[in-house]
Amino acid sequence: MANPRVPYRFSDDRPPLVPHGRGRIMVHLVVNVENWVFDHPMPRTIITPPHGKHTVPDVPNFGWVDYGMRAGLPRLMRAIADRGLPASTSFNASVIDAYPRAAQAMLEAGWEFIGHGLHQKAIDQEPSEGQLIDATLDKIAAFTGRRPRGWLGPGLRETADTPELLRAARVDYVCDWCMDDLPDWLSTRNGPLMAMPYNLELNDSIIYAIEKHSSPEFLLRLEATLELFEQESRHRPRVLALGLHPHLMGVPHRFGYFEQMLDRLMDTDGVGFFTGSEIADWYAAQSPASQGAIV
């Protein structure tokens, strides 16, 4: 198979799905809340190191993301709360210690916590991937009282064994496999694992940090996506995930566009807002996975 874990098919060839009662376009707000360790090289930079020589500590690039945790995240949280919307946080577990006010605020807001590693560091760079996954989930569970059902790898990176390790850790869905507008089932040696849609090109990290578009670009892409999804969802539901980072979408020159995005979605017939687990439960109820482990 081209994809070693999911048999190929046209998305339109799927069995019919009954839309969720709250909306046939299922919007998933995913706010990535991360701890970039001060005395490590930064995972991404906005300022190129002078003369190409990286420095540690990298004060300007650390300050870029630290601003998001101090000023950007409260803005995003306020916009979401003022509209009474649910959200998920893709969450570095060490945020609990590094940014306790942020962790507590999201817990009190009722957001779903999705495992996102301990720190913002690609999982393939870790000496023991299984131990890291377990430590992440255990730390979040101790803080929230609920073990995360979802996982989003830092940088969306995996090793060849990540799906097996996630399933062994009792994770129900993973957002790394950005391959469809609906969930699907990944085969693993430990049983099926749900691939949750996470739209790469509706992601502020792609749009602003990598492609470096102007501030209205995310809104423009959402408008175009929504126009198509309104047509397609008359025949088949759609999941519309928005990948958000406080240091990107929470800055002043972009924040107003974020509010316009939320309002546009709320004003659109057939749109509902969901957490990852709500989408996973809706899909699993209609399209259950095979009960046996798949090798």
Stockholm file with secondary structure:
# STOCKHOLM 1.0

chainA/1-295         MANPRVPYRFSDDRPPLVPHGRGRIMVHLVVNVENWVFDHPMPRTIITPPHGKHTVPDVPNFGWVDYGMRAGLPRLMRAIADRGLPASTSFNASVIDAYPRAAQAMLEAGWEFIGHGLHQKAIDQEPSEGQLIDATLDKIAAFTGRRPRGWLGPGLRETADTPELLRAARVDYVCDWCMDDLPDWLSTRNGPLMAMPYNLELNDSIIYAIEKHSSPEFLLRLEATLELFEQESRHRPRVLALGLHPHLMGVPHRFGYFEQMLDRLMDTDGVGFFTGSEIADWYAAQSPASQGAIV
#=GR chainA/1-295 SS CCSSSSCCCCGGGSCCCCCBTTBSEEEEEEEEECCCCTTSCCSSCSSCCGGGCCCSSCHHHHHHHHHIIIIIHHHHHHHHHHTTCCCEEEECTTHHHHSHHHHHHHHHHTCEEEECCSSSSCGGGSSCHHHHHHHHHHHHHHHHSSCCSEECCGGGCCCTTHHHHHHHTTCCEESCCCCCSSCEEECCTTSCEEECCCCTTSBHIIIIIISCCCTTHHHHHHHHHHHHHHHHTTTSCEEEEEEECHHHHTSHHHHHHHHHHHHHHHTSTTEEEECHHHHHHHHHHHSCCCSSCCC
#=GC SS_cons         CCSSSSCCCCGGGSCCCCCBTTBSEEEEEEEEECCCCTTSCCSSCSSCCGGGCCCSSCHHHHHHHHHIIIIIHHHHHHHHHHTTCCCEEEECTTHHHHSHHHHHHHHHHTCEEEECCSSSSCGGGSSCHHHHHHHHHHHHHHHHSSCCSEECCGGGCCCTTHHHHHHHTTCCEESCCCCCSSCEEECCTTSCEEECCCCTTSBHIIIIIISCCCTTHHHHHHHHHHHHHHHHTTTSCEEEEEEECHHHHTSHHHHHHHHHHHHHHHTSTTEEEECHHHHHHHHHHHSCCCSSCCC
//
